[in-house]
Amino acid sequence: MPATLEVKCTNDDCEMDMFEMHYTYDMPDDVGVSDFQCPYCGGTDCLEAIEL
């Protein structure tokens, strides 16, 4: 099964509280939250991975 990354946006002005990314192809091992931006506010430094 492809990897899944759960992410939360910590920007107080953003309405997006959490989203989940499902990889459909092999992602390099060093890809992480810092490689993405919030789909709602566009922020990058406000994203944090949710550890389950």
N, C-alpha and C positions, 0 to 999 in steps of 0.2 A: 504494500500500500504506500502511495506517495506520502512524503512528509507533510505535516500540518504545523502551522505556526499561529498561535493565538497571541494577539497584540491588543494592548489598551492604549488609548490616548489620554495623557495626563493634563492636557491643556484645559484649564478651567473654562475657557470661552468656547470650547468645542462640544458639539452635541453627540459626537461619536464616543461611546464609552468602551467598546470592544469590537474587534472583528477577527475573523479567522481566515487564514490563507491556506489553500490546499495546492501544493505543488503538483503539476501534471507532468513534470519531466525532472530529470536528475539535476538538482541544484548543487553547486559546489559546497563543500563542507563549511566554508568560511562565510557563507551568506547568512545574515542575521537581520535583526530589526533595523539596524542603522542603514541598511541598503534600501529601505522603503520609506514612503511618506504616508501620512494619514489621508485617506480618501475624502475626508470631509473638510478639514481645515488646511491640509497641505503641509502641516508641520512635520519635521523630521526629528528634532531633538526632544519631542514630547512623547515619543513612542517607547513603550516598554513591553518586553515579552512577558506573557503570563505563563508561569511555571505550574504545571499540573501535578 
